[in-house]
């Protein structure tokens, strides 16, 4: 695991609560494990990781997101979403393939909705020209998939992008 990935995972485990983990597992289930870290702790951990590892470029951010997502732990996957939310300005249409993989393996709307609404939708609004055309084609494909989470992600991303219309990518966060 990378230094940044180790840092995030260790911080999430330090913030764990077995009571919260049991509650989330009972409510959300879906075959994921739960540390029991709060959403605030996840957001704070990503903020702290950004301070500890400043200036991460596109490839480093997306690799870290994939590393966090690769272990089926809810808080790690949520941290991957927050990391992408925090770095929208670095994302482009080529990242939709990675995000599609995340959506397909998410198992939970609680992970898919923020990916679609807070990452894909705003990212789409920052795209223009050929990059936007390619991204639109991907969302059109998602909208016709058999996977209900992927179909829902396409709809939510389009709706979120419409809400953000006219905003500079740096004004969204």
QUINOR-V209768 format. One record per pair of residues at least 12 apart in sequence whose C-alpha atoms are under 8 Angstrom apart, sorted by the first residue. I is the first residue (numbers start at 1). J is the second residue. D is the distance in whole Angstrom. If there is no record, write none. Layout:
# QUINOR-V209768
I&J&D ; I&J&D
This chain:
# QUINOR-V209768
1&67&7 ; 2&64&8 ; 4&49&7 ; 4&53&7 ; 4&64&7 ; 5&64&6 ; 5&67&7 ; 5&68&7 ; 7&49&7 ; 8&45&6 ; 8&46&7 ; 8&49&7 ; 8&76&8 ; 9&68&8 ; 9&76&7 ; 11&45&6 ; 12&35&7 ; 12&37&6 ; 12&41&7 ; 12&42&7 ; 12&45&7 ; 12&75&7 ; 12&76&8 ; 13&35&6 ; 13&37&7 ; 15&36&8 ; 15&37&5 ; 15&38&7 ; 15&41&7 ; 16&35&5 ; 16&36&5 ; 16&37&4 ; 16&38&8 ; 17&35&7 ; 17&36&5 ; 17&37&6 ; 18&35&7 ; 18&36&6 ; 19&36&7 ; 20&36&5 ; 20&37&7 ; 20&38&8 ; 21&34&5 ; 21&35&6 ; 21&36&4 ; 21&37&8 ; 22&34&8 ; 22&36&8 ; 24&36&7 ; 28&108&7 ; 30&107&6 ; 30&108&7 ; 32&72&5 ; 32&73&5 ; 32&74&6 ; 33&72&6 ; 33&73&5 ; 33&74&6 ; 34&73&6 ; 34&74&5 ; 34&75&7 ; 35&73&7 ; 35&74&8 ; 35&75&7 ; 36&75&8 ; 37&75&7 ; 39&75&8 ; 42&75&7 ; 42&78&7 ; 42&79&6 ; 42&82&8 ; 43&79&7 ; 43&82&6 ; 45&79&8 ; 46&79&7 ; 46&82&7 ; 46&83&6 ; 57&90&7 ; 58&90&5 ; 58&91&7 ; 61&83&7 ; 61&84&7 ; 61&87&8 ; 62&84&8 ; 64&80&7 ; 65&79&8 ; 65&80&4 ; 65&81&7 ; 65&83&7 ; 65&84&7 ; 66&80&7 ; 66&98&8 ; 68&80&6 ; 69&102&7 ; 77&111&7 ; 78&111&6 ; 81&111&8 ; 81&114&7 ; 81&115&6 ; 81&119&8 ; 84&119&7 ; 85&118&6 ; 85&119&5 ; 86&173&8 ; 88&119&7 ; 88&122&8 ; 88&123&6 ; 88&169&7 ; 89&123&8 ; 89&169&6 ; 89&170&7 ; 91&123&7 ; 92&123&7 ; 92&124&8 ; 92&127&7 ; 92&131&8 ; 93&124&8 ; 93&127&8 ; 93&131&6 ; 93&132&7 ; 93&134&7 ; 93&135&5 ; 96&120&8 ; 96&135&7 ; 96&138&8 ; 99&115&8 ; 100&150&8 ; 103&115&8 ; 103&149&7 ; 103&150&6 ; 103&153&8 ; 104&147&8 ; 104&149&7 ; 104&150&7 ; 109&149&7 ; 112&149&7 ; 112&153&7 ; 113&153&7 ; 113&156&7 ; 115&153&8 ; 116&153&5 ; 116&154&7 ; 116&156&6 ; 116&157&5 ; 116&160&8 ; 117&153&8 ; 117&156&6 ; 117&157&5 ; 117&159&8 ; 117&160&5 ; 117&161&8 ; 118&157&8 ; 118&160&7 ; 119&157&8 ; 120&157&6 ; 120&161&8 ; 121&156&7 ; 121&157&4 ; 121&158&6 ; 121&159&7 ; 121&160&5 ; 121&161&4 ; 121&162&8 ; 121&164&8 ; 122&157&8 ; 122&160&7 ; 122&161&5 ; 122&164&6 ; 122&169&7 ; 122&172&7 ; 123&161&8 ; 123&169&7 ; 124&161&6 ; 125&161&6 ; 125&162&8 ; 125&164&7 ; 125&165&6 ; 125&166&8 ; 125&167&8 ; 125&169&8 ; 126&168&7 ; 126&169&6 ; 139&154&5 ; 140&154&7 ; 142&154&6 ; 143&155&7
